[in-house]
Amino acid sequence: MAGTTLVNALAGKVVVMVVDDDDAVRHVTMRALESFGYETIGAADGFEAGDRFSSEHQYIDCVIIDMSMPGKDGEETFRSLREIDPAVPAVLASGHSVEEMQARFAGLGFAGHLQKPFNLSELNAAVRGIIGTRTSK
């Protein structure tokens, strides 16, 4: 996927999937990302994320995943996305502290963590950090 990410970035199309069961949080996050110049794809839960990612993963540069979702939580969602694309970078969003999340999920390969509620500059920095490392390869 690194090649696809490079093509997307060179074409000016950085695509971020936002997975959150809270409609308001998902929509506000997507609108904020769009205001930074990113394109977005939304998913209301882990199942929808898996379906959308399965058919569109070649266009998706990174994923922001809510940790606490009914049915299929953030960890399960991340694992299912990694089965499709082992290199997909994902940011875990949670109300738990970043330190707690890093300790709990060390070794799973999350590209970053956002503690809810996060501000717009933290959101932008998380995505820019991922995109910068992927497009420089």
N, C-alpha and C positions, 0 to 999 in steps of 0.2 A: 504494500500500500504506500510505501514511501514515495515511489515514483508517481503515483496518482496524487498524493499530497503535494508534491512539487509542482505538478501540472496545475492543480487547483490554485495553489498559491501564486504561481506565475500568471495565471489568468485572472487573478484578483478575486478568486472565489474560495474563501475559506469557509467551510461548512461545519457548523457545530450542532450536534444533536443534544437536545435538552430533555432529560427524562425525569419527570416529577409528577406525582399523582395530584398535587395541589394545582388546580387550574390557574389560579392567580399567580402563584410563584413561577410556574412554567411560562406563562405568557409575559410576565414582567421581565423575566430573565431573557427570553427570546427577543423582546423588544429592545432591551439594553444591548444585547449582542449585536443586533441589527444596527443600532445607532453607532456602534464602533466599526461598522462596515462588514460584519460577518453575515453569512447566510445561515439560516437556522432550519432545523427540522425538529418538531416536537413529538414527544411520546408521553402518554398519560400513565403508563405503567411499564413494568419490565417485559410483559408479554408483547405489548405493542412495540416497544423498543427492539425486541428481538426480530419481530416481523419486518419492521422498517429497515433495520440494519442489515438483515439478510438480503434484502433487495436493493439497498442503496449504499452499502458499505464502501464501495469504491469511490463515492463522492464525499464521504464523511471524514473530516480531518481530526476531530476529537469529539468526545462525549462528556457531558456533565450529568452525573447520576445522583439522584436523591438516595440517601441511605435507607430511609424508612418509608417503604411502600407496601401496601397490602398485597398479598398473593405471591409476589416475587420481589424480594428486597434488592437493594443496590448491589450487594455482593453477588447474589445469584444472577442478577442482570449482567453485571460485569463479566462473570464467568461465561455466560452464554454468548456475549458479544466476542469475547476472546476466542471462543471456539470457531467463530466465523473468520475473524481477523486477529491473529495472535499479537499483532503490533499496535492495535488501536489504543491510543492514549485516552485515558479517562480521568476525570476529576470527580472525586467523591464529595458530595455536598451533604452536610449533616449539622444538626444542632449540637452535637458533641464537640468537644475541643479537638483541635487539630492534633495535639499530642496524643489524646486518647485514640483517635482514629488511626494515627500512624502506628501506634503500638498494636492496636487490634488487627490492622490489615498489613502489617509489615510483610514484605515478600510476595504480596499478591500482584504488585506491579502497577498500582495506581500512580498516575503521573502527577497528581496533586490532590490537595484537600481544600475545601472551602467551608468555613464554619458559618452556619446560618445564625442570624441573618448576616449576609455579607453585603458589602457596599459595591458600587459599580466599579471602582478602581481595582478592588480585589478580584472581581470577576474578570475584568479586562486583563489584568496582570497574569492570572492563571492561564487564560487562553493564549495570550501572547507568548508566555513562556513555553508552552507546548508547541505552538506553531513555529516559533523561532528555532527550536531544536530540530523539528522535523523537516523544515524547508532548507536547513543548512546542510543536510546530508547529501 
